[in-house]
Amino acid sequence: MRQYNSLLVTLLLLVFGVVGCKKDENRVVLLGGTAPQLTAPAFSNRALLSDSKNDVAIKLTWTNPNYIFNTGVSSQNVAYALEFDTTGANFTNPAKQTISVSNDLSRSFTQAELNGVLGKMGLEALKPHNIEVRVISSINNTVPLTSNVVKFASITPYEDFAVPAPSTNALYITGAATPASWQAGVAGETVPANQRFIQKSRSLFEIPRLFLNGGQSYLLLPQYGSWAVKYGGVRGNNENNVMEDDFKVGGSDLKAPPESGNYKIEVNFQTGRFKLTKL
């Protein structure tokens, strides 16, 4: 009887061992792939044109990364991310742009689309910029493979402001969040010197340092002493993201960050966004 039990145990172990081996053999394992190779036609020393904004500006193509499983080459969906950045930033720029592409090995950009990418990167219009592009493949959000980098020199975006820039070429901040509180709306009213933005370009305005009262409201004006035109939030009063958000003409009151203190304020009419930085 004891020999019988021993034989039975041995047989059961053999059976489970065989089943375990079969399970291991049937398990699908991703073994890797080959980094995609990115190519593009020569596209340097170019000015993008609003007159032909619907024309194709450039077409980027890349090779299949051929992800390999232990069962063979993958037939699953592969996702691609095209990354645009300024040359020298090595794709670490917070303003870099990522365009997602699914199951395709190319992506064309019209003049308007490429101009929009450069605008979202915060690149000034009517000035040449050096940019670089790469593509990163992935499958099931794993095993990212990064391509070579393609560089484009002296690409000049055209003006295409998300929000019309002030015709006065001036911008001011007013409100309970500011040292001078709300303007009275009287023509010729004295402008607090530290509440006037510095115009860095046609689209970018900046106040390098201003004390803001935490949690209070403010608005942006192209003419101090007048409520005829104002810039504010895109949602209801004080519903904005306090550090960075979109803005529009005739918008709602903007809310300052909860902590009182000194802030740098940037307003970009090309992207239609403002940004505060705690100093």
C-alpha positions as YAML, in Angstrom:
chain: A
units: angstrom
residues:
- id: 1
  name: MET
  ca: [0.00, 0.00, 0.00]
- id: 2
  name: ARG
  ca: [2.81, 2.34, 0.86]
- id: 3
  name: GLN
  ca: [4.44, 1.58, -2.52]
- id: 4
  name: TYR
  ca: [1.12, 2.25, -4.26]
- id: 5
  name: ASN
  ca: [0.78, 5.71, -2.61]
- id: 6
  name: SER
  ca: [4.35, 6.57, -3.54]
- id: 7
  name: LEU
  ca: [3.72, 5.58, -7.16]
- id: 8
  name: LEU
  ca: [0.51, 7.66, -7.24]
- id: 9
  name: VAL
  ca: [2.31, 10.76, -5.95]
- id: 10
  name: THR
  ca: [5.04, 10.29, -8.55]
- id: 11
  name: LEU
  ca: [2.48, 10.04, -11.35]
- id: 12
  name: LEU
  ca: [0.64, 13.17, -10.16]
- id: 13
  name: LEU
  ca: [3.88, 15.16, -10.06]
- id: 14
  name: LEU
  ca: [4.69, 14.06, -13.60]
- id: 15
  name: VAL
  ca: [1.22, 15.10, -14.82]
- id: 16
  name: PHE
  ca: [1.41, 18.54, -13.18]
- id: 17
  name: GLY
  ca: [4.92, 18.98, -14.51]
- id: 18
  name: VAL
  ca: [3.78, 18.28, -18.06]
- id: 19
  name: VAL
  ca: [0.82, 20.68, -17.69]
- id: 20
  name: GLY
  ca: [3.12, 23.36, -16.26]
- id: 21
  name: CYS
  ca: [5.50, 22.96, -19.18]
- id: 22
  name: LYS
  ca: [2.64, 23.28, -21.64]
- id: 23
  name: LYS
  ca: [1.46, 26.47, -19.92]
- id: 24
  name: ASP
  ca: [4.98, 27.93, -20.17]
- id: 25
  name: GLU
  ca: [5.16, 26.92, -23.81]
- id: 26
  name: ASN
  ca: [1.80, 28.62, -24.56]
- id: 27
  name: ARG
  ca: [2.69, 31.86, -22.80]
- id: 28
  name: VAL
  ca: [3.16, 34.76, -25.26]
- id: 29
  name: VAL
  ca: [6.36, 36.68, -24.55]
- id: 30
  name: LEU
  ca: [7.43, 39.95, -26.17]
- id: 31
  name: LEU
  ca: [11.04, 39.58, -27.22]
- id: 32
  name: GLY
  ca: [11.68, 43.09, -28.57]
- id: 33
  name: GLY
  ca: [11.86, 44.89, -31.90]
- id: 34
  name: THR
  ca: [13.88, 47.30, -34.04]
- id: 35
  name: ALA
  ca: [13.82, 51.07, -33.51]
- id: 36
  name: PRO
  ca: [11.90, 52.79, -36.32]
- id: 37
  name: GLN
  ca: [13.90, 54.78, -38.87]
- id: 38
  name: LEU
  ca: [12.43, 58.24, -39.45]
- id: 39
  name: THR
  ca: [12.83, 59.99, -42.82]
- id: 40
  name: ALA
  ca: [11.59, 63.28, -44.25]
- id: 41
  name: PRO
  ca: [12.23, 65.35, -47.37]
- id: 42
  name: ALA
  ca: [14.57, 68.33, -47.15]
- id: 43
  name: PHE
  ca: [12.67, 71.06, -45.34]
- id: 44
  name: SER
  ca: [15.02, 73.81, -44.23]
- id: 45
  name: ASN
  ca: [15.05, 77.56, -44.84]
- id: 46
  name: ARG
  ca: [11.29, 77.56, -45.28]
- id: 47
  name: ALA
  ca: [8.66, 80.13, -44.43]
- id: 48
  name: LEU
  ca: [5.23, 78.65, -43.74]
- id: 49
  name: LEU
  ca: [2.48, 80.44, -45.66]
- id: 50
  name: SER
  ca: [-1.04, 81.24, -44.50]
- id: 51
  name: ASP
  ca: [-2.12, 81.72, -48.13]
- id: 52
  name: SER
  ca: [-1.56, 78.00, -48.73]
- id: 53
  name: LYS
  ca: [-2.40, 76.78, -45.25]
- id: 54
  name: ASN
  ca: [-4.30, 73.72, -46.53]
- id: 55
  name: ASP
  ca: [-1.41, 72.50, -48.70]
- id: 56
  name: VAL
  ca: [0.82, 69.71, -47.40]
- id: 57
  name: ALA
  ca: [3.98, 71.21, -45.93]
- id: 58
  name: ILE
  ca: [5.83, 68.02, -45.04]
- id: 59
  name: LYS
  ca: [5.36, 64.26, -44.82]
- id: 60
  name: LEU
  ca: [7.17, 62.20, -42.20]
- id: 61
  name: THR
  ca: [7.60, 58.45, -42.72]
- id: 62
  name: TRP
  ca: [9.13, 55.71, -40.59]
- id: 63
  name: THR
  ca: [9.82, 52.01, -40.71]
- id: 64
  name: ASN
  ca: [7.89, 49.29, -38.94]
- id: 65
  name: PRO
  ca: [9.54, 48.38, -35.61]
- id: 66
  name: ASN
  ca: [8.55, 44.73, -36.18]
- id: 67
  name: TYR
  ca: [7.89, 43.80, -32.58]
- id: 68
  name: ILE
  ca: [8.71, 40.11, -32.14]
- id: 69
  name: PHE
  ca: [6.96, 37.69, -29.80]
- id: 70
  name: ASN
  ca: [7.96, 34.14, -29.09]
- id: 71
  name: THR
  ca: [5.03, 33.22, -31.35]
- id: 72
  name: GLY
  ca: [6.34, 35.33, -34.25]
- id: 73
  name: VAL
  ca: [6.27, 38.92, -35.58]
- id: 74
  name: SER
  ca: [3.50, 41.02, -34.03]
- id: 75
  name: SER
  ca: [0.24, 41.64, -35.81]
- id: 76
  name: GLN
  ca: [-1.05, 43.79, -32.93]
- id: 77
  name: ASN
  ca: [-1.69, 47.51, -33.09]
- id: 78
  name: VAL
  ca: [1.43, 49.63, -32.72]
- id: 79
  name: ALA
  ca: [1.17, 53.20, -31.41]
- id: 80
  name: TYR
  ca: [3.51, 55.99, -32.47]
- id: 81
  name: ALA
  ca: [4.27, 59.36, -30.89]
- id: 82
  name: LEU
  ca: [5.86, 62.08, -33.04]
- id: 83
  name: GLU
  ca: [7.79, 64.51, -30.84]
- id: 84
  name: PHE
  ca: [8.68, 68.06, -31.94]
- id: 85
  name: ASP
  ca: [11.21, 70.14, -30.00]
- id: 86
  name: THR
  ca: [13.67, 72.96, -30.52]
- id: 87
  name: THR
  ca: [17.14, 71.90, -31.60]
- id: 88
  name: GLY
  ca: [19.47, 71.46, -28.65]
- id: 89
  name: ALA
  ca: [16.73, 70.87, -26.08]
- id: 90
  name: ASN
  ca: [17.03, 67.09, -26.53]
- id: 91
  name: PHE
  ca: [13.27, 66.67, -26.16]
- id: 92
  name: THR
  ca: [13.30, 67.92, -22.57]
- id: 93
  name: ASN
  ca: [11.55, 71.21, -23.31]
- id: 94
  name: PRO
  ca: [8.26, 71.44, -21.36]
- id: 95
  name: ALA
  ca: [6.77, 73.06, -24.47]
- id: 96
  name: LYS
  ca: [7.66, 70.19, -26.80]
- id: 97
  name: GLN
  ca: [4.72, 68.87, -28.79]
- id: 98
  name: THR
  ca: [3.64, 65.24, -29.18]
- id: 99
  name: ILE
  ca: [1.39, 64.04, -31.99]
- id: 100
  name: SER
  ca: [-0.13, 60.57, -31.62]
- id: 101
  name: VAL
  ca: [-0.42, 58.24, -34.62]
- id: 102
  name: SER
  ca: [-2.03, 54.80, -34.51]
- id: 103
  name: ASN
  ca: [-1.14, 51.92, -36.81]
- id: 104
  name: ASP
  ca: [0.36, 54.11, -39.53]
- id: 105
  name: LEU
  ca: [3.86, 54.54, -40.87]
- id: 106
  name: SER
  ca: [3.52, 58.15, -42.02]
- id: 107
  name: ARG
  ca: [1.97, 61.46, -41.09]
- id: 108
  name: SER
  ca: [1.49, 64.50, -43.31]
- id: 109
  name: PHE
  ca: [1.23, 68.05, -41.96]
- id: 110
  name: THR
  ca: [-0.41, 70.93, -43.78]
- id: 111
  name: GLN
  ca: [1.08, 74.40, -43.55]
- id: 112
  name: ALA
  ca: [-1.56, 75.27, -40.95]
- id: 113
  name: GLU
  ca: [-0.99, 72.11, -38.89]
- id: 114
  name: LEU
  ca: [2.78, 72.54, -38.78]
- id: 115
  name: ASN
  ca: [2.36, 76.24, -38.01]
- id: 116
  name: GLY
  ca: [0.05, 75.27, -35.15]
- id: 117
  name: VAL
  ca: [2.64, 72.85, -33.74]
- id: 118
  name: LEU
  ca: [5.28, 75.57, -33.75]
- id: 119
  name: GLY
  ca: [2.85, 78.01, -32.18]
- id: 120
  name: LYS
  ca: [2.04, 75.62, -29.34]
- id: 121
  name: MET
  ca: [5.77, 75.29, -28.76]
- id: 122
  name: GLY
  ca: [5.74, 79.03, -28.06]
- id: 123
  name: LEU
  ca: [7.95, 79.87, -31.05]
- id: 124
  name: GLU
  ca: [7.63, 83.46, -32.18]
- id: 125
  name: ALA
  ca: [6.03, 84.08, -35.55]
- id: 126
  name: LEU
  ca: [7.92, 85.70, -38.45]
- id: 127
  name: LYS
  ca: [11.26, 84.52, -37.05]
- id: 128
  name: PRO
  ca: [13.24, 81.42, -38.14]
- id: 129
  name: HIS
  ca: [13.60, 78.54, -35.69]
- id: 130
  name: ASN
  ca: [15.55, 75.29, -35.66]
- id: 131
  name: ILE
  ca: [13.50, 72.26, -34.73]
- id: 132
  name: GLU
  ca: [13.96, 68.50, -34.55]
- id: 133
  name: VAL
  ca: [11.59, 65.54, -34.73]
- id: 134
  name: ARG
  ca: [11.67, 61.92, -33.66]
- id: 135
  name: VAL
  ca: [9.14, 59.09, -33.43]
- id: 136
  name: ILE
  ca: [8.68, 56.68, -30.52]
- id: 137
  name: SER
  ca: [6.87, 53.38, -31.09]
- id: 138
  name: SER
  ca: [5.21, 51.28, -28.40]
- id: 139
  name: ILE
  ca: [2.94, 48.27, -28.14]
- id: 140
  name: ASN
  ca: [0.41, 47.89, -25.35]
- id: 141
  name: ASN
  ca: [2.10, 50.92, -23.73]
- id: 142
  name: THR
  ca: [5.31, 48.92, -23.28]
- id: 143
  name: VAL
  ca: [8.70, 48.48, -24.95]
- id: 144
  name: PRO
  ca: [9.16, 52.02, -26.34]
- id: 145
  name: LEU
  ca: [11.59, 52.21, -29.25]
- id: 146
  name: THR
  ca: [13.00, 55.62, -30.22]
- id: 147
  name: SER
  ca: [13.95, 56.56, -33.77]
- id: 148
  name: ASN
  ca: [16.75, 58.68, -35.10]
- id: 149
  name: VAL
  ca: [16.35, 62.48, -34.92]
- id: 150
  name: VAL
  ca: [15.54, 64.54, -38.05]
- id: 151
  name: LYS
  ca: [16.45, 68.24, -37.90]
- id: 152
  name: PHE
  ca: [14.96, 71.19, -39.75]
- id: 153
  name: ALA
  ca: [16.75, 74.55, -39.80]
- id: 154
  name: SER
  ca: [15.30, 78.04, -40.20]
- id: 155
  name: ILE
  ca: [11.58, 77.24, -40.25]
- id: 156
  name: THR
  ca: [9.56, 80.45, -40.01]
- id: 157
  name: PRO
  ca: [5.97, 80.27, -38.72]
- id: 158
  name: TYR
  ca: [3.40, 82.81, -39.85]
- id: 159
  name: GLU
  ca: [1.23, 84.88, -37.53]
- id: 160
  name: ASP
  ca: [-1.88, 83.03, -36.47]
- id: 161
  name: PHE
  ca: [-2.90, 84.30, -33.06]
- id: 162
  name: ALA
  ca: [-5.33, 82.17, -31.05]
- id: 163
  name: VAL
  ca: [-6.49, 85.43, -29.42]
- id: 164
  name: PRO
  ca: [-6.26, 88.80, -31.23]
- id: 165
  name: ALA
  ca: [-3.32, 90.77, -29.86]
- id: 166
  name: PRO
  ca: [-4.00, 94.25, -28.42]
- id: 167
  name: SER
  ca: [-4.22, 96.90, -31.13]
- id: 168
  name: THR
  ca: [-2.71, 99.27, -28.55]
- id: 169
  name: ASN
  ca: [0.45, 97.11, -28.34]
- id: 170
  name: ALA
  ca: [0.00, 97.43, -24.59]
- id: 171
  name: LEU
  ca: [-1.40, 95.24, -21.81]
- id: 172
  name: TYR
  ca: [-2.23, 95.88, -18.15]
- id: 173
  name: ILE
  ca: [-3.42, 93.82, -15.18]
- id: 174
  name: THR
  ca: [-6.06, 95.08, -12.77]
- id: 175
  name: GLY
  ca: [-8.15, 93.61, -9.98]
- id: 176
  name: ALA
  ca: [-8.34, 92.87, -6.27]
- id: 177
  name: ALA
  ca: [-5.38, 90.52, -6.74]
- id: 178
  name: THR
  ca: [-3.15, 93.48, -7.70]
- id: 179
  name: PRO
  ca: [-1.55, 96.15, -5.48]
- id: 180
  name: ALA
  ca: [-3.74, 98.93, -6.99]
- id: 181
  name: SER
  ca: [-6.94, 96.82, -6.85]
- id: 182
  name: TRP
  ca: [-9.59, 97.37, -9.56]
- id: 183
  name: GLN
  ca: [-9.23, 100.30, -11.90]
- id: 184
  name: ALA
  ca: [-12.00, 102.88, -11.65]
- id: 185
  name: GLY
  ca: [-12.68, 102.84, -15.39]
- id: 186
  name: VAL
  ca: [-11.91, 106.52, -15.79]
- id: 187
  name: ALA
  ca: [-10.15, 107.74, -18.93]
- id: 188
  name: GLY
  ca: [-6.67, 109.05, -18.14]
- id: 189
  name: GLU
  ca: [-6.52, 107.11, -14.89]
- id: 190
  name: THR
  ca: [-2.96, 106.78, -13.57]
- id: 191
  name: VAL
  ca: [-1.37, 103.50, -14.59]
- id: 192
  name: PRO
  ca: [0.56, 101.67, -11.86]
- id: 193
  name: ALA
  ca: [3.99, 101.22, -13.40]
- id: 194
  name: ASN
  ca: [4.46, 97.66, -12.15]
- id: 195
  name: GLN
  ca: [1.10, 96.55, -13.58]
- id: 196
  name: ARG
  ca: [2.00, 97.28, -17.20]
- id: 197
  name: PHE
  ca: [3.29, 94.29, -19.18]
- id: 198
  name: ILE
  ca: [6.53, 94.42, -21.14]
- id: 199
  name: GLN
  ca: [5.92, 93.53, -24.79]
- id: 200
  name: LYS
  ca: [8.51, 90.87, -25.61]
- id: 201
  name: SER
  ca: [7.20, 90.31, -29.15]
- id: 202
  name: ARG
  ca: [4.02, 90.94, -31.13]
- id: 203
  name: SER
  ca: [2.38, 88.04, -29.34]
- id: 204
  name: LEU
  ca: [4.12, 87.75, -25.97]
- id: 205
  name: PHE
  ca: [3.67, 90.09, -22.99]
- id: 206
  name: GLU
  ca: [5.35, 89.70, -19.61]
- id: 207
  name: ILE
  ca: [5.45, 91.18, -16.11]
- id: 208
  name: PRO
  ca: [8.70, 89.88, -14.60]
- id: 209
  name: ARG
  ca: [7.62, 90.40, -10.98]
- id: 210
  name: LEU
  ca: [4.34, 91.45, -9.34]
- id: 211
  name: PHE
  ca: [2.92, 90.89, -5.87]
- id: 212
  name: LEU
  ca: [-0.48, 89.20, -6.06]
- id: 213
  name: ASN
  ca: [-3.04, 88.86, -3.26]
- id: 214
  name: GLY
  ca: [-3.81, 85.16, -2.95]
- id: 215
  name: GLY
  ca: [-7.20, 83.91, -4.13]
- id: 216
  name: GLN
  ca: [-8.35, 87.31, -5.43]
- id: 217
  name: SER
  ca: [-9.60, 88.17, -8.93]
- id: 218
  name: TYR
  ca: [-8.02, 90.07, -11.84]
- id: 219
  name: LEU
  ca: [-8.45, 90.89, -15.53]
- id: 220
  name: LEU
  ca: [-6.18, 91.96, -18.39]
- id: 221
  name: LEU
  ca: [-6.77, 95.19, -20.31]
- id: 222
  name: PRO
  ca: [-5.26, 96.65, -23.50]
- id: 223
  name: GLN
  ca: [-6.03, 100.17, -22.23]
- id: 224
  name: TYR
  ca: [-5.90, 101.13, -18.57]
- id: 225
  name: GLY
  ca: [-8.90, 103.24, -17.55]
- id: 226
  name: SER
  ca: [-11.24, 101.59, -20.05]
- id: 227
  name: TRP
  ca: [-13.50, 98.54, -19.86]
- id: 228
  name: ALA
  ca: [-14.25, 98.60, -23.61]
- id: 229
  name: VAL
  ca: [-12.00, 95.57, -24.19]
- id: 230
  name: LYS
  ca: [-10.85, 93.04, -21.64]
- id: 231
  name: TYR
  ca: [-9.19, 89.63, -21.62]
- id: 232
  name: GLY
  ca: [-10.27, 86.96, -19.15]
- id: 233
  name: GLY
  ca: [-11.06, 83.32, -18.56]
- id: 234
  name: VAL
  ca: [-12.80, 80.95, -20.96]
- id: 235
  name: ARG
  ca: [-15.13, 79.56, -18.27]
- id: 236
  name: GLY
  ca: [-17.09, 81.17, -15.43]
- id: 237
  name: ASN
  ca: [-15.69, 83.76, -13.01]
- id: 238
  name: ASN
  ca: [-12.70, 82.42, -11.05]
- id: 239
  name: GLU
  ca: [-12.98, 78.92, -12.59]
- id: 240
  name: ASN
  ca: [-9.58, 79.07, -14.28]
- id: 241
  name: ASN
  ca: [-6.54, 76.97, -13.48]
- id: 242
  name: VAL
  ca: [-4.63, 79.53, -11.45]
- id: 243
  name: MET
  ca: [-1.09, 78.84, -12.70]
- id: 244
  name: GLU
  ca: [-1.75, 78.37, -16.42]
- id: 245
  name: ASP
  ca: [-4.84, 78.34, -18.63]
- id: 246
  name: ASP
  ca: [-6.54, 79.62, -21.79]
- id: 247
  name: PHE
  ca: [-7.93, 83.14, -22.05]
- id: 248
  name: LYS
  ca: [-10.15, 85.03, -24.50]
- id: 249
  name: VAL
  ca: [-11.48, 88.46, -25.42]
- id: 250
  name: GLY
  ca: [-14.35, 89.44, -23.13]
- id: 251
  name: GLY
  ca: [-13.56, 86.59, -20.76]
- id: 252
  name: SER
  ca: [-14.53, 86.13, -17.12]
- id: 253
  name: ASP
  ca: [-12.64, 87.21, -13.99]
- id: 254
  name: LEU
  ca: [-9.43, 85.28, -13.43]
- id: 255
  name: LYS
  ca: [-8.49, 83.94, -10.02]
- id: 256
  name: ALA
  ca: [-4.99, 84.39, -8.61]
- id: 257
  name: PRO
  ca: [-3.12, 81.50, -6.96]
- id: 258
  name: PRO
  ca: [-4.15, 80.85, -3.33]
- id: 259
  name: GLU
  ca: [-0.76, 81.88, -1.92]
- id: 260
  name: SER
  ca: [0.02, 85.60, -1.79]
- id: 261
  name: GLY
  ca: [3.45, 86.53, -3.08]
- id: 262
  name: ASN
  ca: [5.51, 87.60, -6.07]
- id: 263
  name: TYR
  ca: [4.78, 86.06, -9.45]
- id: 264
  name: LYS
  ca: [6.06, 86.30, -13.01]
- id: 265
  name: ILE
  ca: [3.13, 86.63, -15.42]
- id: 266
  name: GLU
  ca: [3.32, 85.70, -19.12]
- id: 267
  name: VAL
  ca: [0.50, 86.21, -21.63]
- id: 268
  name: ASN
  ca: [0.87, 84.61, -25.07]
- id: 269
  name: PHE
  ca: [-1.66, 85.69, -27.72]
- id: 270
  name: GLN
  ca: [-0.28, 83.24, -30.24]
- id: 271
  name: THR
  ca: [-1.15, 80.23, -28.09]
- id: 272
  name: GLY
  ca: [-4.02, 81.93, -26.27]
- id: 273
  name: ARG
  ca: [-2.62, 80.98, -22.87]
- id: 274
  name: PHE
  ca: [-1.31, 82.77, -19.79]
- id: 275
  name: LYS
  ca: [1.17, 81.42, -17.25]
- id: 276
  name: LEU
  ca: [2.15, 82.39, -13.72]
- id: 277
  name: THR
  ca: [5.41, 81.40, -12.07]
- id: 278
  name: LYS
  ca: [5.91, 81.72, -8.30]
- id: 279
  name: LEU
  ca: [9.11, 83.62, -7.51]
...
